[in-house]
Amino acid sequence: MNPLPRLRPLEILRLPQSDGGETFLLRDPEGYAEDELVMSEAALFVAAHGDGEHTLEQLGQNFALRYGRPMDVDQARAVFDRLESAFMIESPAFLEERERARQAFLDAAIRPAAHAGRSYPADVAMARQAVDGFFREAGSIEEPGERPQGRLAGIVAPHIDLRVGGAATALAYRLLGEATSVTTVIVLGTAHGCARPAWIVTDKPYETPLGTVPVDVDAYRQLARAAKTDPEDVYFHRKEHSIEFQTVFLAALREQGRNVNLVPVLCGSRRTSSEPLSDDPFLAELRRLLEERGNTAIAIAAADLAHVGPRFGDPDALTPIQLQLLEKKDRATLEFVRHGDARAFMEGVLEAGDPRRICGLAPIFGLLAALGGADGKVLRYEQAIDDTGTVSYASVGLWKA
């Protein structure tokens, strides 16, 4: 009997139900599958046998052992049909769609606004109203304490959904609004779908409802030579939200008359700090560019912090005491950020295997390593909490003498 078809790498989130049960959300971190699928635990058990090795007969045996009843073969086949139609199976149809989608994006002159109409308004007037509201709210939420002296050199800005963290993100961009000499912004964003180290640079301008943010071509070329971006990896930019949410605020600044240009850099997963920083050509080149351009360029890490709770694989939601402990741990991590210490930041996060799942690990590490030291202030720390999990995030400003 032939093996079952192989699943593509997917992101699977638990969705606890009010009756004590749970379902699972399947989505494509690479962005080829437009739709997300919700499955029962039994359906996910069936799907998990799609590894290119198990046969339908073996699946049936394992199903009977787990659930104490025979598997409905037609229902099992329907699970795989559903996965295949959603391009979540490594099928000939998916391979054809992947090639079509990649080529279409590579040929496109700009990077379209993928999340407009969902995470923020697509209508121009409504988007402008939303961003203006974020900036107004940001004016009253900065945490106490003096900002360091010197020139603004870097920012950590959240990449959480703007409907949740719009004001905290705007708070970071208030700093950029005050740094009127800055014309080039290198945005380091989390590439949620890239599970390996990579610096993914593109020269595609980013479209937003408030206008298209152009790329600083000279800065792009300088960084692209060192990044050695795999052309196929550029596709990660197509639906990734981490940089897109930043460009909404950059476009708003351009509407106000600021000549700010962009270099978009997605950062693949990084899970070690053992290699010397000097061995990373991209970080060395980014540091050189920032030093050469002085107060006309900054780098921004588009980064969130912890992802904990049932949605992310933990058994239970955090209690109020656990949420306080999470904040304590997050703020200890932010102390390393505030002092511009890249290695201490990385080692502190990975010390216990990254149980908080810091999804801004690579962008923040890259920012701190490129700056080579800075003095900072945590502008705002927040937690987005619901029954399925908690995401924490912060805005941080970094200055150099």
Contacts in CASP RR format, 6 or more apart in sequence:
PFRMAT RR
TARGET T0000
AUTHOR 0000-0000-0000
METHOD contacts of the structure
MODEL  1
MNPLPRLRPLEILRLPQSDGGETFLLRDPEGYAEDELVMSEAALFVAAHG
DGEHTLEQLGQNFALRYGRPMDVDQARAVFDRLESAFMIESPAFLEERER
ARQAFLDAAIRPAAHAGRSYPADVAMARQAVDGFFREAGSIEEPGERPQG
RLAGIVAPHIDLRVGGAATALAYRLLGEATSVTTVIVLGTAHGCARPAWI
VTDKPYETPLGTVPVDVDAYRQLARAAKTDPEDVYFHRKEHSIEFQTVFL
AALREQGRNVNLVPVLCGSRRTSSEPLSDDPFLAELRRLLEERGNTAIAI
AAADLAHVGPRFGDPDALTPIQLQLLEKKDRATLEFVRHGDARAFMEGVL
EAGDPRRICGLAPIFGLLAALGGADGKVLRYEQAIDDTGTVSYASVGLWK
A
1 55 0 8 1.000
1 56 0 8 1.000
1 57 0 8 1.000
2 55 0 8 1.000
3 50 0 8 1.000
3 51 0 8 1.000
3 52 0 8 1.000
3 53 0 8 1.000
3 54 0 8 1.000
3 55 0 8 1.000
4 49 0 8 1.000
4 50 0 8 1.000
4 51 0 8 1.000
4 52 0 8 1.000
4 54 0 8 1.000
4 55 0 8 1.000
4 56 0 8 1.000
4 59 0 8 1.000
4 80 0 8 1.000
5 50 0 8 1.000
5 52 0 8 1.000
5 80 0 8 1.000
5 83 0 8 1.000
5 84 0 8 1.000
5 89 0 8 1.000
5 90 0 8 1.000
5 91 0 8 1.000
6 50 0 8 1.000
6 51 0 8 1.000
6 52 0 8 1.000
6 89 0 8 1.000
6 90 0 8 1.000
7 47 0 8 1.000
7 48 0 8 1.000
7 50 0 8 1.000
7 51 0 8 1.000
7 83 0 8 1.000
7 88 0 8 1.000
7 89 0 8 1.000
7 90 0 8 1.000
8 28 0 8 1.000
8 30 0 8 1.000
8 32 0 8 1.000
8 87 0 8 1.000
8 88 0 8 1.000
8 89 0 8 1.000
8 90 0 8 1.000
8 94 0 8 1.000
9 29 0 8 1.000
9 30 0 8 1.000
9 195 0 8 1.000
10 26 0 8 1.000
10 27 0 8 1.000
10 28 0 8 1.000
10 29 0 8 1.000
10 88 0 8 1.000
11 26 0 8 1.000
11 27 0 8 1.000
11 28 0 8 1.000
11 29 0 8 1.000
11 192 0 8 1.000
11 193 0 8 1.000
12 24 0 8 1.000
12 25 0 8 1.000
12 26 0 8 1.000
12 44 0 8 1.000
13 24 0 8 1.000
13 25 0 8 1.000
13 27 0 8 1.000
13 311 0 8 1.000
13 312 0 8 1.000
13 313 0 8 1.000
13 388 0 8 1.000
14 22 0 8 1.000
14 24 0 8 1.000
14 310 0 8 1.000
14 311 0 8 1.000
14 312 0 8 1.000
14 313 0 8 1.000
14 388 0 8 1.000
15 22 0 8 1.000
15 23 0 8 1.000
15 24 0 8 1.000
15 25 0 8 1.000
15 38 0 8 1.000
15 310 0 8 1.000
15 311 0 8 1.000
15 388 0 8 1.000
16 22 0 8 1.000
16 310 0 8 1.000
16 317 0 8 1.000
16 387 0 8 1.000
16 388 0 8 1.000
17 23 0 8 1.000
22 41 0 8 1.000
22 310 0 8 1.000
23 38 0 8 1.000
23 39 0 8 1.000
23 40 0 8 1.000
23 41 0 8 1.000
24 38 0 8 1.000
24 39 0 8 1.000
24 40 0 8 1.000
24 41 0 8 1.000
24 44 0 8 1.000
25 36 0 8 1.000
25 37 0 8 1.000
25 38 0 8 1.000
26 36 0 8 1.000
26 37 0 8 1.000
26 38 0 8 1.000
26 39 0 8 1.000
26 44 0 8 1.000
26 47 0 8 1.000
26 88 0 8 1.000
27 33 0 8 1.000
27 36 0 8 1.000
27 37 0 8 1.000
28 87 0 8 1.000
28 88 0 8 1.000
29 192 0 8 1.000
29 193 0 8 1.000
30 193 0 8 1.000
30 235 0 8 1.000
30 236 0 8 1.000
31 238 0 8 1.000
31 239 0 8 1.000
32 87 0 8 1.000
32 94 0 8 1.000
32 97 0 8 1.000
32 98 0 8 1.000
32 101 0 8 1.000
33 86 0 8 1.000
33 87 0 8 1.000
33 88 0 8 1.000
34 87 0 8 1.000
35 86 0 8 1.000
37 82 0 8 1.000
37 83 0 8 1.000
37 86 0 8 1.000
37 88 0 8 1.000
39 47 0 8 1.000
39 79 0 8 1.000
42 63 0 8 1.000
42 67 0 8 1.000
43 79 0 8 1.000
45 62 0 8 1.000
45 63 0 8 1.000
45 66 0 8 1.000
46 59 0 8 1.000
46 63 0 8 1.000
46 71 0 8 1.000
46 75 0 8 1.000
46 76 0 8 1.000
46 79 0 8 1.000
46 80 0 8 1.000
47 79 0 8 1.000
47 80 0 8 1.000
47 83 0 8 1.000
49 58 0 8 1.000
49 59 0 8 1.000
49 62 0 8 1.000
50 80 0 8 1.000
54 62 0 8 1.000
56 73 0 8 1.000
56 76 0 8 1.000
56 77 0 8 1.000
59 71 0 8 1.000
59 76 0 8 1.000
60 70 0 8 1.000
60 71 0 8 1.000
60 73 0 8 1.000
60 76 0 8 1.000
63 70 0 8 1.000
63 71 0 8 1.000
63 76 0 8 1.000
64 70 0 8 1.000
64 71 0 8 1.000
80 89 0 8 1.000
83 89 0 8 1.000
84 91 0 8 1.000
84 93 0 8 1.000
84 94 0 8 1.000
87 93 0 8 1.000
87 94 0 8 1.000
87 97 0 8 1.000
87 98 0 8 1.000
88 94 0 8 1.000
101 235 0 8 1.000
101 238 0 8 1.000
102 232 0 8 1.000
102 235 0 8 1.000
105 234 0 8 1.000
105 235 0 8 1.000
105 237 0 8 1.000
105 238 0 8 1.000
106 231 0 8 1.000
106 234 0 8 1.000
106 235 0 8 1.000
108 204 0 8 1.000
109 204 0 8 1.000
109 205 0 8 1.000
110 204 0 8 1.000
110 205 0 8 1.000
110 206 0 8 1.000
110 207 0 8 1.000
110 212 0 8 1.000
111 202 0 8 1.000
111 204 0 8 1.000
111 205 0 8 1.000
111 206 0 8 1.000
111 207 0 8 1.000
111 237 0 8 1.000
111 238 0 8 1.000
111 244 0 8 1.000
111 264 0 8 1.000
112 207 0 8 1.000
113 122 0 8 1.000
113 206 0 8 1.000
113 207 0 8 1.000
113 208 0 8 1.000
113 209 0 8 1.000
113 244 0 8 1.000
114 238 0 8 1.000
114 239 0 8 1.000
114 240 0 8 1.000
114 241 0 8 1.000
114 244 0 8 1.000
115 239 0 8 1.000
115 241 0 8 1.000
115 244 0 8 1.000
115 245 0 8 1.000
116 122 0 8 1.000
116 127 0 8 1.000
116 208 0 8 1.000
116 209 0 8 1.000
119 161 0 8 1.000
119 162 0 8 1.000
119 163 0 8 1.000
119 241 0 8 1.000
119 245 0 8 1.000
120 127 0 8 1.000
120 130 0 8 1.000
120 131 0 8 1.000
120 162 0 8 1.000
120 163 0 8 1.000
120 209 0 8 1.000
120 245 0 8 1.000
120 248 0 8 1.000
121 127 0 8 1.000
121 129 0 8 1.000
121 130 0 8 1.000
121 209 0 8 1.000
122 209 0 8 1.000
123 209 0 8 1.000
124 209 0 8 1.000
124 210 0 8 1.000
127 208 0 8 1.000
127 209 0 8 1.000
127 210 0 8 1.000
127 248 0 8 1.000
128 209 0 8 1.000
128 210 0 8 1.000
128 252 0 8 1.000
128 255 0 8 1.000
130 162 0 8 1.000
131 170 0 8 1.000
131 210 0 8 1.000
131 248 0 8 1.000
131 249 0 8 1.000
131 252 0 8 1.000
133 167 0 8 1.000
133 170 0 8 1.000
134 162 0 8 1.000
134 166 0 8 1.000
134 167 0 8 1.000
134 169 0 8 1.000
134 170 0 8 1.000
135 170 0 8 1.000
135 173 0 8 1.000
135 174 0 8 1.000
135 252 0 8 1.000
137 167 0 8 1.000
137 170 0 8 1.000
138 167 0 8 1.000
138 168 0 8 1.000
138 170 0 8 1.000
138 171 0 8 1.000
138 174 0 8 1.000
139 171 0 8 1.000
139 174 0 8 1.000
141 167 0 8 1.000
141 168 0 8 1.000
141 171 0 8 1.000
141 380 0 8 1.000
142 171 0 8 1.000
142 379 0 8 1.000
142 380 0 8 1.000
143 377 0 8 1.000
143 378 0 8 1.000
143 379 0 8 1.000
143 380 0 8 1.000
143 381 0 8 1.000
145 377 0 8 1.000
146 377 0 8 1.000
147 376 0 8 1.000
147 377 0 8 1.000
147 397 0 8 1.000
147 399 0 8 1.000
148 375 0 8 1.000
148 376 0 8 1.000
148 377 0 8 1.000
148 399 0 8 1.000
149 375 0 8 1.000
149 399 0 8 1.000
149 401 0 8 1.000
150 399 0 8 1.000
150 400 0 8 1.000
150 401 0 8 1.000
151 179 0 8 1.000
151 294 0 8 1.000
151 295 0 8 1.000
151 399 0 8 1.000
151 400 0 8 1.000
152 175 0 8 1.000
152 176 0 8 1.000
152 178 0 8 1.000
152 179 0 8 1.000
152 182 0 8 1.000
152 295 0 8 1.000
152 298 0 8 1.000
152 397 0 8 1.000
152 398 0 8 1.000
152 399 0 8 1.000
153 290 0 8 1.000
153 298 0 8 1.000
153 299 0 8 1.000
153 371 0 8 1.000
153 374 0 8 1.000
153 398 0 8 1.000
153 399 0 8 1.000
153 400 0 8 1.000
154 298 0 8 1.000
154 299 0 8 1.000
154 300 0 8 1.000
154 301 0 8 1.000
154 367 0 8 1.000
154 371 0 8 1.000
154 374 0 8 1.000
154 397 0 8 1.000
154 398 0 8 1.000
154 399 0 8 1.000
155 172 0 8 1.000
155 173 0 8 1.000
155 175 0 8 1.000
155 176 0 8 1.000
155 298 0 8 1.000
155 299 0 8 1.000
155 300 0 8 1.000
155 301 0 8 1.000
155 395 0 8 1.000
155 396 0 8 1.000
155 397 0 8 1.000
155 398 0 8 1.000
156 172 0 8 1.000
156 300 0 8 1.000
156 301 0 8 1.000
156 303 0 8 1.000
156 337 0 8 1.000
156 364 0 8 1.000
156 367 0 8 1.000
156 394 0 8 1.000
156 395 0 8 1.000
156 396 0 8 1.000
156 397 0 8 1.000
156 398 0 8 1.000
157 169 0 8 1.000
157 172 0 8 1.000
157 173 0 8 1.000
157 246 0 8 1.000
157 249 0 8 1.000
157 300 0 8 1.000
157 301 0 8 1.000
157 302 0 8 1.000
157 303 0 8 1.000
157 395 0 8 1.000
158 165 0 8 1.000
158 166 0 8 1.000
158 168 0 8 1.000
158 169 0 8 1.000
158 172 0 8 1.000
158 245 0 8 1.000
158 302 0 8 1.000
158 303 0 8 1.000
158 304 0 8 1.000
158 382 0 8 1.000
158 393 0 8 1.000
158 394 0 8 1.000
158 395 0 8 1.000
159 169 0 8 1.000
159 189 0 8 1.000
159 190 0 8 1.000
159 241 0 8 1.000
159 242 0 8 1.000
159 243 0 8 1.000
159 245 0 8 1.000
159 246 0 8 1.000
159 302 0 8 1.000
159 303 0 8 1.000
159 304 0 8 1.000
159 360 0 8 1.000
159 393 0 8 1.000
160 166 0 8 1.000
160 169 0 8 1.000
160 304 0 8 1.000
160 384 0 8 1.000
160 391 0 8 1.000
160 393 0 8 1.000
161 241 0 8 1.000
161 245 0 8 1.000
162 169 0 8 1.000
162 245 0 8 1.000
162 248 0 8 1.000
164 384 0 8 1.000
165 382 0 8 1.000
165 384 0 8 1.000
165 393 0 8 1.000
168 379 0 8 1.000
168 380 0 8 1.000
168 382 0 8 1.000
168 393 0 8 1.000
168 394 0 8 1.000
168 395 0 8 1.000
169 245 0 8 1.000
169 246 0 8 1.000
169 249 0 8 1.000
169 395 0 8 1.000
170 249 0 8 1.000
171 379 0 8 1.000
171 380 0 8 1.000
171 395 0 8 1.000
172 300 0 8 1.000
172 379 0 8 1.000
172 395 0 8 1.000
172 396 0 8 1.000
172 397 0 8 1.000
173 249 0 8 1.000
173 250 0 8 1.000
173 252 0 8 1.000
173 253 0 8 1.000
175 379 0 8 1.000
175 397 0 8 1.000
176 182 0 8 1.000
176 185 0 8 1.000
176 249 0 8 1.000
176 253 0 8 1.000
176 260 0 8 1.000
176 298 0 8 1.000
176 300 0 8 1.000
177 253 0 8 1.000
177 258 0 8 1.000
179 295 0 8 1.000
179 298 0 8 1.000
180 258 0 8 1.000
181 295 0 8 1.000
181 296 0 8 1.000
182 260 0 8 1.000
182 295 0 8 1.000
182 296 0 8 1.000
182 297 0 8 1.000
182 298 0 8 1.000
183 216 0 8 1.000
183 259 0 8 1.000
183 260 0 8 1.000
183 261 0 8 1.000
183 296 0 8 1.000
183 297 0 8 1.000
184 216 0 8 1.000
184 219 0 8 1.000
184 260 0 8 1.000
184 261 0 8 1.000
184 263 0 8 1.000
184 293 0 8 1.000
184 296 0 8 1.000
184 297 0 8 1.000
184 298 0 8 1.000
185 250 0 8 1.000
185 260 0 8 1.000
185 261 0 8 1.000
185 262 0 8 1.000
185 263 0 8 1.000
185 297 0 8 1.000
185 298 0 8 1.000
185 299 0 8 1.000
185 300 0 8 1.000
186 219 0 8 1.000
186 223 0 8 1.000
186 262 0 8 1.000
186 263 0 8 1.000
186 265 0 8 1.000
186 286 0 8 1.000
186 289 0 8 1.000
186 290 0 8 1.000
186 297 0 8 1.000
186 298 0 8 1.000
186 299 0 8 1.000
186 300 0 8 1.000
187 243 0 8 1.000
187 246 0 8 1.000
187 247 0 8 1.000
187 262 0 8 1.000
187 263 0 8 1.000
187 264 0 8 1.000
187 265 0 8 1.000
187 299 0 8 1.000
187 300 0 8 1.000
187 302 0 8 1.000
188 265 0 8 1.000
188 267 0 8 1.000
188 299 0 8 1.000
188 300 0 8 1.000
188 301 0 8 1.000
188 302 0 8 1.000
188 303 0 8 1.000
188 362 0 8 1.000
188 363 0 8 1.000
188 366 0 8 1.000
188 367 0 8 1.000
189 240 0 8 1.000
189 242 0 8 1.000
189 243 0 8 1.000
189 246 0 8 1.000
189 264 0 8 1.000
189 265 0 8 1.000
189 266 0 8 1.000
189 267 0 8 1.000
189 301 0 8 1.000
189 302 0 8 1.000
189 303 0 8 1.000
189 360 0 8 1.000
189 362 0 8 1.000
189 363 0 8 1.000
190 240 0 8 1.000
190 242 0 8 1.000
190 266 0 8 1.000
190 267 0 8 1.000
190 268 0 8 1.000
190 302 0 8 1.000
190 303 0 8 1.000
190 304 0 8 1.000
190 359 0 8 1.000
190 360 0 8 1.000
190 362 0 8 1.000
190 363 0 8 1.000
191 198 0 8 1.000
191 200 0 8 1.000
191 236 0 8 1.000
191 240 0 8 1.000
191 242 0 8 1.000
191 266 0 8 1.000
191 267 0 8 1.000
191 268 0 8 1.000
191 269 0 8 1.000
191 362 0 8 1.000
192 240 0 8 1.000
192 242 0 8 1.000
192 359 0 8 1.000
193 236 0 8 1.000
193 240 0 8 1.000
193 268 0 8 1.000
194 200 0 8 1.000
194 233 0 8 1.000
194 236 0 8 1.000
194 266 0 8 1.000
194 267 0 8 1.000
194 268 0 8 1.000
194 269 0 8 1.000
195 268 0 8 1.000
195 269 0 8 1.000
196 268 0 8 1.000
196 269 0 8 1.000
197 268 0 8 1.000
197 269 0 8 1.000
197 270 0 8 1.000
197 362 0 8 1.000
198 229 0 8 1.000
198 230 0 8 1.000
198 233 0 8 1.000
198 266 0 8 1.000
198 267 0 8 1.000
198 268 0 8 1.000
199 223 0 8 1.000
199 226 0 8 1.000
199 227 0 8 1.000
199 228 0 8 1.000
199 229 0 8 1.000
199 265 0 8 1.000
199 266 0 8 1.000
199 267 0 8 1.000
199 268 0 8 1.000
199 282 0 8 1.000
200 227 0 8 1.000
200 229 0 8 1.000
200 230 0 8 1.000
200 233 0 8 1.000
200 234 0 8 1.000
200 236 0 8 1.000
200 237 0 8 1.000
200 265 0 8 1.000
200 266 0 8 1.000
200 267 0 8 1.000
200 268 0 8 1.000
201 220 0 8 1.000
201 223 0 8 1.000
201 224 0 8 1.000
201 227 0 8 1.000
201 229 0 8 1.000
201 263 0 8 1.000
201 264 0 8 1.000
201 265 0 8 1.000
202 215 0 8 1.000
202 220 0 8 1.000
202 229 0 8 1.000
202 234 0 8 1.000
202 237 0 8 1.000
202 264 0 8 1.000
203 215 0 8 1.000
203 217 0 8 1.000
203 220 0 8 1.000
203 224 0 8 1.000
204 215 0 8 1.000
204 234 0 8 1.000
204 237 0 8 1.000
204 264 0 8 1.000
205 212 0 8 1.000
205 213 0 8 1.000
205 214 0 8 1.000
205 215 0 8 1.000
205 262 0 8 1.000
206 212 0 8 1.000
206 213 0 8 1.000
206 243 0 8 1.000
206 244 0 8 1.000
206 247 0 8 1.000
206 250 0 8 1.000
206 262 0 8 1.000
206 264 0 8 1.000
208 244 0 8 1.000
208 247 0 8 1.000
208 248 0 8 1.000
208 251 0 8 1.000
209 248 0 8 1.000
209 251 0 8 1.000
210 248 0 8 1.000
210 251 0 8 1.000
210 252 0 8 1.000
210 254 0 8 1.000
210 255 0 8 1.000
211 251 0 8 1.000
211 254 0 8 1.000
211 255 0 8 1.000
212 251 0 8 1.000
213 247 0 8 1.000
213 250 0 8 1.000
213 251 0 8 1.000
213 254 0 8 1.000
213 260 0 8 1.000
213 261 0 8 1.000
213 262 0 8 1.000
214 261 0 8 1.000
214 262 0 8 1.000
215 261 0 8 1.000
215 262 0 8 1.000
215 263 0 8 1.000
215 264 0 8 1.000
216 261 0 8 1.000
216 262 0 8 1.000
216 263 0 8 1.000
219 261 0 8 1.000
219 263 0 8 1.000
219 289 0 8 1.000
219 293 0 8 1.000
219 297 0 8 1.000
220 263 0 8 1.000
222 285 0 8 1.000
222 289 0 8 1.000
223 263 0 8 1.000
223 265 0 8 1.000
223 282 0 8 1.000
223 285 0 8 1.000
223 286 0 8 1.000
223 289 0 8 1.000
225 285 0 8 1.000
226 281 0 8 1.000
226 282 0 8 1.000
226 284 0 8 1.000
226 285 0 8 1.000
226 286 0 8 1.000
227 265 0 8 1.000
227 281 0 8 1.000
227 282 0 8 1.000
227 285 0 8 1.000
228 281 0 8 1.000
228 282 0 8 1.000
233 266 0 8 1.000
236 266 0 8 1.000
237 243 0 8 1.000
237 264 0 8 1.000
237 266 0 8 1.000
240 266 0 8 1.000
242 266 0 8 1.000
242 302 0 8 1.000
242 303 0 8 1.000
242 363 0 8 1.000
243 264 0 8 1.000
243 266 0 8 1.000
243 302 0 8 1.000
245 302 0 8 1.000
246 300 0 8 1.000
246 302 0 8 1.000
247 262 0 8 1.000
247 264 0 8 1.000
250 260 0 8 1.000
250 262 0 8 1.000
253 260 0 8 1.000
254 260 0 8 1.000
267 362 0 8 1.000
267 363 0 8 1.000
267 366 0 8 1.000
268 362 0 8 1.000
269 361 0 8 1.000
269 362 0 8 1.000
270 346 0 8 1.000
270 361 0 8 1.000
270 362 0 8 1.000
270 365 0 8 1.000
271 350 0 8 1.000
271 354 0 8 1.000
271 361 0 8 1.000
272 346 0 8 1.000
272 350 0 8 1.000
273 342 0 8 1.000
273 343 0 8 1.000
273 346 0 8 1.000
273 347 0 8 1.000
273 350 0 8 1.000
273 365 0 8 1.000
277 283 0 8 1.000
277 342 0 8 1.000
277 343 0 8 1.000
277 369 0 8 1.000
278 284 0 8 1.000
280 369 0 8 1.000
283 366 0 8 1.000
283 369 0 8 1.000
283 370 0 8 1.000
286 299 0 8 1.000
286 366 0 8 1.000
286 370 0 8 1.000
287 369 0 8 1.000
287 370 0 8 1.000
287 371 0 8 1.000
287 372 0 8 1.000
289 297 0 8 1.000
290 297 0 8 1.000
290 298 0 8 1.000
290 299 0 8 1.000
290 370 0 8 1.000
290 371 0 8 1.000
299 367 0 8 1.000
299 370 0 8 1.000
299 371 0 8 1.000
300 367 0 8 1.000
301 360 0 8 1.000
301 363 0 8 1.000
301 364 0 8 1.000
301 366 0 8 1.000
301 367 0 8 1.000
302 363 0 8 1.000
303 359 0 8 1.000
303 360 0 8 1.000
303 361 0 8 1.000
303 363 0 8 1.000
303 364 0 8 1.000
303 393 0 8 1.000
304 358 0 8 1.000
304 359 0 8 1.000
304 360 0 8 1.000
304 391 0 8 1.000
304 392 0 8 1.000
304 393 0 8 1.000
305 330 0 8 1.000
305 333 0 8 1.000
305 356 0 8 1.000
305 358 0 8 1.000
305 359 0 8 1.000
305 360 0 8 1.000
305 391 0 8 1.000
305 392 0 8 1.000
305 393 0 8 1.000
305 394 0 8 1.000
306 326 0 8 1.000
306 329 0 8 1.000
306 330 0 8 1.000
306 356 0 8 1.000
306 357 0 8 1.000
306 358 0 8 1.000
306 390 0 8 1.000
306 391 0 8 1.000
306 392 0 8 1.000
307 356 0 8 1.000
307 357 0 8 1.000
307 358 0 8 1.000
307 359 0 8 1.000
307 389 0 8 1.000
307 390 0 8 1.000
307 391 0 8 1.000
308 314 0 8 1.000
308 318 0 8 1.000
308 326 0 8 1.000
308 355 0 8 1.000
308 356 0 8 1.000
308 357 0 8 1.000
308 389 0 8 1.000
308 390 0 8 1.000
309 316 0 8 1.000
309 317 0 8 1.000
309 318 0 8 1.000
309 388 0 8 1.000
309 389 0 8 1.000
309 390 0 8 1.000
310 316 0 8 1.000
310 317 0 8 1.000
310 388 0 8 1.000
310 389 0 8 1.000
311 388 0 8 1.000
311 389 0 8 1.000
312 357 0 8 1.000
312 389 0 8 1.000
314 389 0 8 1.000
317 387 0 8 1.000
317 388 0 8 1.000
317 389 0 8 1.000
317 390 0 8 1.000
318 326 0 8 1.000
318 385 0 8 1.000
318 389 0 8 1.000
318 390 0 8 1.000
323 383 0 8 1.000
323 385 0 8 1.000
323 390 0 8 1.000
326 356 0 8 1.000
326 383 0 8 1.000
326 390 0 8 1.000
326 392 0 8 1.000
327 381 0 8 1.000
327 383 0 8 1.000
327 392 0 8 1.000
329 356 0 8 1.000
330 356 0 8 1.000
330 381 0 8 1.000
330 392 0 8 1.000
330 394 0 8 1.000
331 378 0 8 1.000
331 381 0 8 1.000
333 345 0 8 1.000
333 348 0 8 1.000
333 349 0 8 1.000
333 358 0 8 1.000
334 378 0 8 1.000
334 381 0 8 1.000
334 394 0 8 1.000
334 396 0 8 1.000
336 344 0 8 1.000
336 345 0 8 1.000
336 348 0 8 1.000
337 345 0 8 1.000
337 364 0 8 1.000
337 368 0 8 1.000
337 376 0 8 1.000
337 378 0 8 1.000
337 396 0 8 1.000
337 398 0 8 1.000
338 375 0 8 1.000
338 376 0 8 1.000
338 377 0 8 1.000
338 378 0 8 1.000
338 396 0 8 1.000
338 398 0 8 1.000
339 373 0 8 1.000
339 374 0 8 1.000
339 375 0 8 1.000
339 376 0 8 1.000
340 368 0 8 1.000
340 371 0 8 1.000
340 372 0 8 1.000
340 373 0 8 1.000
340 374 0 8 1.000
340 375 0 8 1.000
340 376 0 8 1.000
340 398 0 8 1.000
341 368 0 8 1.000
341 373 0 8 1.000
342 365 0 8 1.000
342 366 0 8 1.000
342 368 0 8 1.000
342 369 0 8 1.000
342 372 0 8 1.000
345 364 0 8 1.000
345 365 0 8 1.000
345 368 0 8 1.000
346 361 0 8 1.000
346 365 0 8 1.000
349 356 0 8 1.000
349 358 0 8 1.000
349 361 0 8 1.000
354 361 0 8 1.000
356 392 0 8 1.000
358 364 0 8 1.000
367 398 0 8 1.000
368 374 0 8 1.000
371 398 0 8 1.000
371 400 0 8 1.000
373 400 0 8 1.000
374 398 0 8 1.000
374 399 0 8 1.000
374 400 0 8 1.000
375 398 0 8 1.000
375 399 0 8 1.000
375 400 0 8 1.000
375 401 0 8 1.000
376 396 0 8 1.000
376 397 0 8 1.000
376 398 0 8 1.000
376 399 0 8 1.000
377 396 0 8 1.000
377 397 0 8 1.000
378 394 0 8 1.000
378 395 0 8 1.000
378 396 0 8 1.000
379 394 0 8 1.000
379 395 0 8 1.000
379 396 0 8 1.000
379 397 0 8 1.000
380 394 0 8 1.000
380 395 0 8 1.000
381 392 0 8 1.000
381 393 0 8 1.000
381 394 0 8 1.000
382 392 0 8 1.000
382 393 0 8 1.000
382 394 0 8 1.000
383 390 0 8 1.000
383 391 0 8 1.000
383 392 0 8 1.000
384 390 0 8 1.000
384 391 0 8 1.000
384 392 0 8 1.000
384 393 0 8 1.000
END
